[in-house]
Amino acid sequence: MISELEKYLKENRENLDTDKPDQLAIWEGIRAELDENKKLSGNNHRRFLFNWNVAAAFILILGLAYIISNLSRNLPAENTITLSSLDKSLGQREKEYQSYIQVTKQELGSNEFSNDPVIYEIQTEIMRLDTLYNQSINDLNEIGYNERIIQTIFSIYEQKIFLLKLMILETKKKKSHENKYLL
Amino acid sequence: MEKFEATNMQLVKKCRLGDRKAQFLLFRQYSKAMYNIAMRFLNNKMDAEDILQESFVTAFLKLPELKNDNHFGSWLKKIVINNCLNALRKKQHFFKDLKMDLVSDESEDNGNLKSRTDPAVLHQAIKELPVGGRTILTLYALEEYKHREIAEILNVSESTSRTQYKRALGILQKKLKN
């Protein structure tokens, strides 16, 4: 008996579908959901592109930072460029000036007349030359090899030597003047 | 039949491209059958309509996952059945609660069932069955699931599925007699 009902169910499977759905209302719902989804997936796509752009910009910034960091690491430290590092003969010439200045300073000895207005003026001028020398070395580090800067540096050495010699003469003059009065 | 399949496949292909007209034609073709399945599971017009809408949206959106366009109907039916079962689970319907007192006498003669049972009456009688038995009867007798598969889907034992099916059939028998 039950098997007969079971058989009947299977045989009449198609005929059982007697309920009728409100097709138009349901379709409206489906269409609205599909439209919404399309919009969302469009937004997601745009968001994906935006996120990708942000990520790409971030990677670019990181890359640039890495390159700049490497470049600055490879650059010599400030004031590390010397004339000898640019050219051996320039370095040699600088050394000669520096030795000469060293000898001249030794010859000058301790300055007993620093309060003298002329000596004071010369000392101030030498200090100004030292500042100018540091600036020229900085320029050289920034720009690299530059004939005019190199000439300026040598000119500073020469002026410094001249001023030191002048100071020696002035000191000698003062000393002889003192001796004259003492005698 | 071949012509129908060819048309059907063409519609599915167009649906894959998001063709709204093809989607509507497929919906019109399958909506009645799917709605009746949902009604037999849920016995609620609004719930069945919700399931229908949800299932078609899922099907159209997940169409790229369908490997064979020819299997759209059975694939859609699976989506509908899964959604119905999920809806029943959400309503906390469990599938072990058929009442023994409603079981009919199996030896009772039901006469010439074929000639005197209106399919609409039978459909209505199925919808009025208790939810557990109704679900199993629909799955086994109408959707051709095996008891092993039903047991797996509903998380019950195979013997529970068999027993509940027999009971549901008994209740149905009694209803039809009345």
Interface residues (C-beta under 8 A of the other chain):
Chain A: M1 I2 E4 L5 E6 Y8 L9 K10 N12 R13 N15 L16 D17 T18 D19 K20 P21 D22 Q23 A25 I26 W27 G29 I30 R31 E33 L34 N37 K38
Chain B: G18 R20 Q23 F24 F27 R28 S31 K32 A33 Y35 N36 M39 R40 A48 E49 L52 Q53 F56 V57 F60 L61 E106 S107 E108 D109 N110 L113 K114 T117 P119 A120 L122 H123 I126 A141 L142 K166 L169 G170 L172 Q173 L176
